[in-house]
Amino acid sequence: MSGAQTSVSSARPEITAALMAQTGLDEMILTALVHGFYSRVRADEVLGPIFADRIADWPAHLDRMVAFWSSVALMTGRYHGAPMPAHATLPVNWAHFDRWLALFRQTADELCPPEGAALVIERAERIARSLHMAVEETARRTAFALR
């Protein structure tokens, strides 16, 4: 492992080191993944406007997303937040999540080692399903409350 890889701040350093060795992922790759992915999202005709309406400070958002993916992929514990409430009221359906996943898969396949790409793609698919369920449940509750 390189010095950059061993210096990752982690709440679980042994687990993080093992994941880095297994997947080839590190903070530099995750940063490239997040920045590359959101560059595609921002340029996307379907997803771009949804993100543009909600994110005013892109550098802060990207930093937060790097911390999120560091926690998700490397178990660093760097992310502290609640993604469900932030996403539950979005005006999206499964087609939006499917597009999000297509862009994410493309970026991960291009920028991550194969084992790392497989890991982050699997996690992204799980996250998309969970967020979609939250959006659907919020829409259902809203429709019920309006009756």
Buried (B, 14 or more C-beta within 10 A) or exposed (E): EEEEBEEBEBEEEEBBBEBBEEBBBBBEBBBBBBBBBBEBBBEBEEBEEBBEEEBEEEEEBBEBBBBBBBBBBBBBBBBEEEBBEEBBEBEBEEEBBEBBBEBBBEBBEEBBEEEBBBBBBEBBBEBBEEBBEBBEEBBEEEEEEEE
